[in-house]
């Protein structure tokens, strides 16, 4: 129970907090994507596009998800890999690969909303919760948590990035991002 509790705390808090920090920064540096109210929240594709693009540019786990080839080995991308070999696909590199995404380093919501300009994007390689039998069990809860928190903050506050955090996204990674404080002003939104 102790090991499961530690796992739930790590995957249920750090990863969501990481994504929400990165998404806040990306939204504050792409002001055209900030407008949200109850009407736009009702059009969940726009909110989901924000979160999907945040997960692509600032995945909570920016490194690779290692796997070991099975007994008997396997063929990967046309090459034989012996059994017991550690293999992985690096998350951040895949998500910013121009072979997968047009304008790979730009925060572009339209790629998730059917814009013809981005019709050739390969969205399937973006798997922030992993895939297969080792995919994140809590990804459904994480999606609900992210939708609720992003929409609540953007409806209740007008946010502004402080100068001290202009280069916030320039971070080192090991297994997780080495986050710096994200400084922003939160002004209560005027309701009207």
Beta strands, then each sheet from edge to edge (+ up, - down):
strand 1: 67-68
strand 2: 74-76
strand 3: 79-81
strand 4: 86-87
strand 5: 157-161
strand 6: 184-188
sheet 1: 1+ 4-
sheet 2: 2+ 3-
sheet 3: 5+ 6-
end
